[in-house]
Amino acid sequence: MSMGFIFGPVPSRRLGLSLGINVIPFKTCSFNCVYCEVGKTTDLIIERKSFFDIGAIKDEFVKTVERVGKIDFVTFSGSGEPTLNSDLGKLIEFVKSFKKYKVAILTNSSLMYRDDVKDELIMCDVVVPSLDSALESSFKKINMPYKDLKIEKIIEGLTDFSNRFQGEIWLEILFVKGINDTKEDLDALCNAIKLIKPTRVQIGTVDRPPAYTTAKKIDNKEMMDIYTYMSSKIGVVDIIGSFNKENDAFYEDVERSIIKMINIRPCSKDELKETFNVDDKKIDDILTKLFDESKAYIQNFEGKTFIVGNRASASR
Ligand code: SF4
């Protein structure tokens, strides 16, 4: 009989066919995020523990993989923080010993300052850490962490881990209206990202009923502004959740966002195309319009062509 440690496989846009392993009791977490879709944290802890009989988890895993066949990724996640389980390293090793599964972990990053956690996560292929704020004040508000946790230490831990890690880091940021969406927050996050150097950065906002009603969704227009601002500072950012590049709402504001972006720094046409995920025709149409309206012009530098904004036109 299944004990409920293993779930899926579920098709995931990013991971393919992913089999989940939940190694944490329900809502045992080092954070109590305002936006948590699982609910309020009932056990706010920072100490790592062996919560379950590791043999039972292994048995259920073996039985499930025999039954389901093909799996692309085995993902440690669940309704709490998986790195709080002190058996995590042994479990990752166990999954890796099959030599046919890639391993991912979703973590809130809270224990990334610990050497044992870093050593265990090094065995993964993909680490998906959250970092919602790089400022202590908004970190406290959005994640309501266990009292001893400091965001500076977490960022240091993530940076150190990234320097040693061979796999991919997909950093996730969840924005909540009025909490971590100020310019100061975005600048601090961009600075942290420059240190951490993740393979990709994924941003989203509140898409499902949150643990606290104070967690408000950011509207599409503001998400687009955040996306544009961050992309201009750190390179291409992905938008995840209901607000994504396939949405019509995204395209409505592309022109306005391109103006903002080229007013922050000159961009090549390819860069704009990639950032906004538009085809040649769309980018040509937009740029022709901007040239006609004197909102953009071309500048050549060292053999490369850049689109530059006319800052004066943006202030209107
Ligand atoms: S870290 Fe994850 S599980 Fe914990 S409170 Fe935040 S969203 Fe919920």
Boltz pocket constraint, residues with backbone or C-beta under 6 A from the ligand:
constraints:
  - pocket:
      binder: B
      contacts: [[A, 29], [A, 30], [A, 31], [A, 32], [A, 33], [A, 35], [A, 36], [A, 37], [A, 38], [A, 39], [A, 41], [A, 78], [A, 79], [A, 80], [A, 81], [A, 108], [A, 143]]
      max_distance: 6.0
